Amino acid sequence: MNARTPHRPVIRRARTAVAAATAALSLTACGAVGGIAGGDDGSQEPGKGDDLTVGLLLPDKTTARFERFDHPLIKKEVALLTHGRGKVAYANAESSTRRQSRQFQKLIADRVDVILVDAVDSRAIAPDVRRAKEAGIPVIAYDRLAEGPVDAYVSHDNELVGEVQARALVQRLGSNSLNSKVVMMHGDPGDPNTARFKRGAVTELKGDVKIVKEYDVRKWSPEAAKENMRKAIAAVGADGIAAVYSANDDMAGAAIDALKEAGVGEVPPVTGQDANLDAIQRIVAGEQYMTVYKPFELEATTAARMAVYKVQGRDVAFDALTQDLVDSPTHEDVPAALQTVVAVTRKNIEDTVVADGVYTVRQICTPEYAADCAAIGLG
């Protein structure tokens, strides 16, 4: 394949034979993790049985969801699908590309049956993906689309994430949006999702607001985001910034801190992503306007199913999950499962992250936020 810039993931192939199966699987999206267990769908080809090992590589510990949700959910689902016999060999790169490469190579040396990888750097991981393929170990890209010959990809529609964030800002700004000065805080250029978030957001904002400053934040660093926000405040003026597009919650918190330190009377609308607990609490308090909630349960359980089905040779079940096709800079037509996303504001916290069991009201409404929770009827 010729290397080329990836475009927005779109459905380019319909597998009509398994459309009904896919529709049935989609009903397990939220609040039913415990009920998603593997069964004999009659589609299993000769392959390995339940005694298998899934290698799982996650990129960092700063993003709360990876340790709190993704790892335990994948581990639980693998156990359910394999009647307790399957194992997950887990490692976290703690934001180090080199460490993740060593972890990847250890999984290959240990002869795991399949590798799920959320790459710290999607380009740098490609040689390890090739080594795994040469060793006969399938690789599934998780959350971020790794380069190299990956067998499949599971994530969310990441361009849609940016669109949802941007639309929320424009709607919040209302009739004043055309004259509104917006600062944009994008993610790490080394993360392939960043370009997709950015493309979706800029497409929605262009022509509707005045984008006065844009920053790419290496490693998604909150410290760097805060410094960038200080620069934007110095250039534009604290009271001149009508809104902040932040690609994720950690950077949103940093931008809000910088604005408060600059003495703004009222924090302007700020976007986020990941539905971190502290972000939900900022939303309750009226400091952060919204976050994008990407149902962790469905993404994690879908990834576990794809990994187990791939190893066990259950091709029909695997195809039922991978209805989409995406292109990476190195490979075209990668089978993919792209999940939907939800904008969370003060109006729907209870119907989203609480209803799905991500957080309890008690976890959100600590004494510091009790009055704010009461004001919006959360409790």
N, C-alpha and C positions, 0 to 999 in steps of 0.2 A: 504494500500500500504506500502511496505517496503521502508524506506528512502534509497536513493542512490544518487550518484553524477549525476547531470543532464548532458546529452550530447548535442551535437549540435542539435538545432531544425531542423528537416527534415520533408518533406512531407511524411507521412506514410499512408494517406488515401485520396482517390479521390472520390469526390461526383459528379459523372457524370451528375446527374440530374440538377445540378446547375452550371456546368462548364461554360456555356455560360454567365450566369448572372455574375459570377466572372470576366470573361474577360471583360465584358462591364463595370463593376465597376472600373476595373483597369485603364480604359481610362481617369478617372477623376483625375489622380495622381497629376498633377501640374497645377497651374495657373487657376484653375476652381473652387475655393472654393465656390464662390458665386452661382455657378450653381448647386451645389449638394444639391438638396432638396428632401425630402421624398415624395413618391408617393404611391398609392395603387397598390401593385404588386399582389394582389389577394391571397397572402399567409397568411394573418393575421388570426390567431386563436383567440378564445375569450381571451381577455386580457384587460389591461387598455387602455384608449384612449389617447388623447393628453395632458390631464391635469396631468402631471407627474413631478417628481423631480429627477434629476440625481445628486448624490453626487460626488464631484470631489475633490480628495486629491492629491496635488502635493508636492514634497519633499523639495524644497529649492528655494531661490530667487537669489542665486549666479549664477546659470545657467540661462543665459538671456532668453533662449527660453521659459521657463515655464510661466513667467508672460507676455512676449511680444507676444507669439504665441499660445501655447497650450491652456491656459485658454480661451482667447477670441475666438479662433477657435472652441473649443468644445461648448462654450456658443452659438455661432452663429449657429452652425449646429443643436444643439438641438432645437433652436427656429424655424429653417427652417423645420425640420422634424415634428414638432408638431404644425405648423401653429401659432406660437407665444405664445402658451399656456404652453409649457414646461419650467421648470426652472432648473438652475444649482446652487446647494448649494456648494460654493467653500471655501476651506481652504488650506493654505500653511503651512507646518510644519517647515519651516526655519531651516532645517537640524536636527531637534530634534525628536528622536524616541518617546519619551514620549508625546510630543505635538501632534504628528500625531496619537498616540493611543487615546488621549482624543478627537481629532477631529473626529476620526472614530466612537468612542462610541457615540458622540453627533449625528452623522448622523443616527446611529441605533435608538437612542432615539427619534429622530425627524421623524422616519418612512419614510425616503426617499425610492424611488422605486428601485433604483439600485445604486451601488457605483463603481466609477472608481478610482483606487488607484495606484499611483506611489510611492512605498514604500521607505522610508528612509532606512529601514533595512528589507530585504525580509523575514528573519526568525522571527524577533520580531513581525511582523505584523500578523503572523499566528493565534494567539488566537482571534484577532479582526475579522479576516475573518471567523473563526468558529462561533463567536457570530452573525455575520450578517446572515450567513446561517441558524442558529437556529431561527433567527427572520424572516426568509423567504425573505431576501433581497439578490438578486444575486450580486456577486462581480466580476468585470473585472479588471485584472491586466493591468496597463498601463505603457509601456516603460520598466519596470522591472518586472520580474516574481516573484510575491509574493508567499510565501509558504501558505499552507492551501488549503481548498476546493474552489479555485477560479473557476468561471464558464467559463472564457475565458481569453485570453491574446492577447494584441495587442502591437507590437513593430517592431523593425527591426531585420534582421538576424545579431545578434551581433557578432558571430564568423566571419562572413564575414567582419564586420567593421575592426577587427584586421588584417584580411588578406589583405584588401585593403590598410590599413596604411603601413603594412610591405612591400607589393609589391612595393608601391610607393617609399619607401626608397631604396630597392634593385635596382630598375630601375634607381633611381637618382644617386646611387653610381657607377653603371655601372661595368666595368671590374675590378675595385678596391675593389669590395664588400668583397671578401674573406679575405682581409687583413684589413678591416675596423672595428674599435672599436666602438661599439654601446652601448649607455646607454638606459635602458628601464625604463620608469616611468609609472607604472600601477596604476589603480584606487583603490578605497576603497574596501578592502576585504569583507566588509559587503554588497556590492552591487553585486547581482548575475550576472549582466552583465559583471563585471570585469573579472571573470574567463573565460567568453566566448571571450571577447576582447583579453585577454592574450593568450588563447589557439590558436586563429586564428593567432595572430601576431608571437608567438614563432614558430609555425609550419612553417610559411613562412620564418622566419629569420634563423632558425636553419640550419647550414651547409652553409649558404650564407654569413654570417657576423660573427664577433667575439663579442658576448654579454659579455661586461666586467663588467657591474653593472646593477642590477635590484632592483627596489624599489616598494613596495606597499604603496600607499599614502592614509592614513585614511581620510575619509570624502572628498576626492578629493581636499584637501587643497592646494591652490597655495603656501602658505607660507611654508608648509612642502615639497612640490615639489622643491621649490627654495633651501631649506636647503639641500635636498638630492642631488640636482644638484651641489651644492658647494662641497659636500663630494666626488662626482664622479670626479669633476675637480681636487680636491686635490689628489685623488688616481691615476688618469690616466694622468692628465695634460690637460690643456685647449686645446692645439694644437693637442693632441692625440685623441680627440673625433671626430669621423668622422660623426656621426649622432646621433640624439636623437629620440627614439620612445616615444612619449607622448600620453597617451590614450585620453586626451581631450584638448580643447583649453586653458582653464584656466591654466592648468599645463604647457602647451607649452609656454605660455607667461612668466611664472615664470622661466622656464628653460632658455629661451632666455635672460631674464634679468640677470640671474646668469652668463651666458656665456659672455655677454657684459661687465658686471662688472669685469670679470676675464681678460678682455682685448683681447679677440679673434679678430683677424683681420677680419675674415669673419665668420658669424654664420653658422654652419653646418646645413644640412637639419634636420628639426624638424617636426614631424607629429602632428596632432590634430584631434579633433572631435567636432561637434555641429555647425560649421559654424557661430560662434559668429562674430559680426561686427568687433571687434578689431582684431580677427584672420584673417578675410578677408583683413583688412587693412595691417596687418603684411605680408600677402602673397603678396599683391600688392607691398609692400616695399622690398620684397625679404628676409625678416627676418625669416618667417615661410614658410616651403616648401609646405605643404598641410593641408587640413582639410577634414574630412568626413562629407558630407552634407547628413542628413537624412530628406527627405522631410517632414516637420512638418505638412503641410496641409493634406496629405493623412493619416498620422498616427492619427491626431486629429479627422478628420472627420470620419474615420473608427471607432474609439473608440466611438464617439457620436452615430453613426448608430447602432453599436453593442448594446450599452446601451438601446437605444430607442426600437430597435427591440426585445430585450430580455424582456423588460417590457410589450410590446404590444403583445407578443406571436407570432411574425412574424418569425416562425421557419425557413422557407425556405430562407428568406432574411438573417437571422442570419447565417445559415449554409453556404450561398454563400460567406460570408465574412471570415469565419473561416475554410479555406481549409487545414491548417496545423495542426499538432499535436506536442506538446512539453511535456517534463517531467520536473517537479520540484523535489526537494529532497523528497517531501511528496506525490505527486500525479503524476500519469502517464496519458498520453493522454489528456492533456488539449487542447481544441480547440483554435487555434491561427490564427492570421493574421499577417504575417511577411512581412514587406515592404523592398524594395531594398534600396541601398545606393550608393552615388556617391562620387568619389574623386575630390576635387576642388583644382586646382593649378592656377597659373597666367594665364594659357592658356584658362581656361573655366569659369571664374567668370561670364562673361556676359551671358553665355549659361545656367547657373545653378541658382545661388541665385538671380541674377538680373532678368532673364527671368521668374522665378517663383514668383516674386514680394516680395521676402523676404527682399531685400534692394534695394534702388534706387542707381543709379550711384552717385547721389548727396550726399547721405548718406555715401557712401564709399569714394568718392574722395573729401574729405574736403581739405582746403588749404594746410594742412600738407602733404597730399598724392597726390596732383594735378599733380606734375611732374612725380611721379611713375605711376600714372594712364595713363598719356599721353604716357609714354614710352611703355606701353603694349597695347595701343589703346583702353583703357577703358574711355569712355567719350562722 
